[in-house]
Amino acid sequence: MQVLCSLAVAAMYLSTIGLSSAATSRAAKVIKPAMSFVVVSAGLRAVRAAGVAAGVGAVRDRLRAGLQDRRNAMRMGRKEVCYDMVGCFSALNNPLKRLPQSPDSVDTKFWLMTRSNQTHTPQRIRYGDNLRSLSQSDFDPTKTTRVLIHGFKGSAHDDGALAGAAAFLKMEDVNMVMVDWEKGASSPYTTAAANTELIGRQVGLVLLDMMSLGAHPDAIHIIGFSLGAHVAGCAGQVVKNRGRMVGRISGLDPASPLFRRQLLREAAQKLDAGDARFVDVIHTDGGALWTDGFGLLGPLGHVDYFPNGGRQQPGCTDPRASVVVSHFEGVVNSSTVCSHARAWSLFLETIATPEPGRCQFQAFPCPQGGTAFQQGHCFPARKICDPAAPGPSCGVMGMRAEETPARGPLYLVTRDSPPYCGDQIQASVVVSKQTAPTRGVLQLQLLHGSSNTSFQMACEFMDGVQQSGELRALAAAQWGSLGPDITPRLTARISYQSLAFQSEPPSSATAPTPTVPTTTASPAPSLYLDRVTVRDLRGNSWQYCGANTALAHAEGTLFDQLTVELGTEPC
């Protein structure tokens, strides 16, 4: 009976995989009278004959593909699917999670670029071909390998990706691998998110092939943007499961939707600190709710950088409500993803200008968290990033992140346009106790040489100034535009607009939007200052000292204004 069943299955698959009708007929004739060992032998000969006619290899491949398709069709009912080499994927007990598309559908391509072939003549490499494509390419296992992975609706042919590859090759002689999963990264977002695990396993197989040729895992660095960051994490897991560990993964604003909680995505299916020996992450578009930003706000790696608090970036006007539309309806443009894409722009800037003497994205810890940082707290009182001997609190975002000792969440401020790196400075305004109860917005414009830098501070003293009346804010000035030698004196233009005693205090840590008072019968409350201080990360400071200095009301406006000069002399 077992023999007969086996022959029946064989005949069914001969028909399924598209062999000739004659071959199928011969198999059927064998099975019908299969009541003796003679008939069984004839059936086997018929199957062998059909295999020879169609090509033994082709038959075997078609049988395997047909069997896999049928198994997957059965598994779809219980949300599981398996593919050759990359293994099985499950979405059990999770109605929000989808299964990945097939490897044939996503059609992932791996492009190798070196200084020999550059970006205009990349070489395609593959996994599972007995190392043939790698061996015949310009891949050099003795050199560092950088792997670049794009995100949702991206492509390895995008200008930004190609600019990154060119910058890497200009900086150093490396194996530059571009992972192109454009078909798998297209809309809808839920399908692209499901594909990340499959793409990650494919990347992992390529890396294992490289190691088979002698590449050291410590010399492998994966850079993933958005969904590509989670692809990188999955690739790291593949290597880790073989007893090795990728040297470094850089996650650039790892995607948030469907990756925020363990319920939606297990740890092995998204980026975390266990995926490489060193994992650094840049957060530029996070939010307390997944609808507030494209990126994850919580720490993921050994060191996590939060430029400008890790939320909306300066120079961007991302509409918060568009996140849902952008992800799930495929509407993605420069305005909706400005803050999200800033992570790649910041990292790219560190590749293009890696020299220690150039501007560096220095970062520092803030134990009180991102809100306190945005309010101007946690600014170091002394120089912490001496290139000769960086302190334990020193972190440098970007390519040099691994060289500096600080770990954990780190914060910094950037400029609103390229070059984004600048001199980070803190402005501090001490409000006098003579100030009456007030609430409003204080703007400070710092003039230094031919440049200027602006600060905005939320001012709220509803019961007057009882204890400390210090207001703080952070900004990044043009690199090299201020210092004791070139700007011994600074000019600060200060303006204050009252919010006319609105009844409800602001819910956000950022400064509230000014509103026009409902009546002009009473002027805006007076504001008095005792001191204005500006400090940089090099330990330099400039002060204005003048107790109870009043901001004068400017006729015909809603502002109180004051201009003062700051010097390096202490108060």
Buried (B, 14 or more C-beta within 10 A) or exposed (E): EEEBEBBBEBBBBBBBBEBEEEBBBBBBBBBEEBEEEEBBEBBBEBBEEBBEEBEEEEBEEBBEBBBBEEBBEEBEEEBBBEBEEBEEBBBEEEEEBBBBBBBEEBEBBBBBBBBEBEBEEBBEBBBBEEBEBBEEBBBBBEBBBBBBBBBBBBBBBBEBBBBBBBBBBEBBEBBBBBBBBBBBBBBBBBBBBBBBBBBBBBBBBBBBBBBEEEBBBBBBBBBBBBBBBBBBBBBBBBBBEEEBBBBBBBBBBBBBBBBBEEEBBEEBBBBBBBBBBBBBBBBBBBBEEBBBBBBBBEBBBBBBBBBBBBBBBBBBEBEEEBBEEBBEEBEBEEEBBBBBBBBBBBBBBBBBBBEEEBBBBBBBBBEEBBEBBBBBBBBBEEBBBEEEEBBEBBBBBBBBBBEBEBBEBBBBBBBBEEBBBBBBBBBBBBBBBBBEEBBBBBBBBBBBBEBBBBBEBBBBBEEEBEEEBBBBBBBBBBBEBBBEEEBEEBBBBBBBBBBBBBEEEBEEBBBBEBBEBEEEEEEBBBBBBBBBBBBBBBEBBBBBBBEEBBBEBEEEEBBBBBEBEBBEEEE
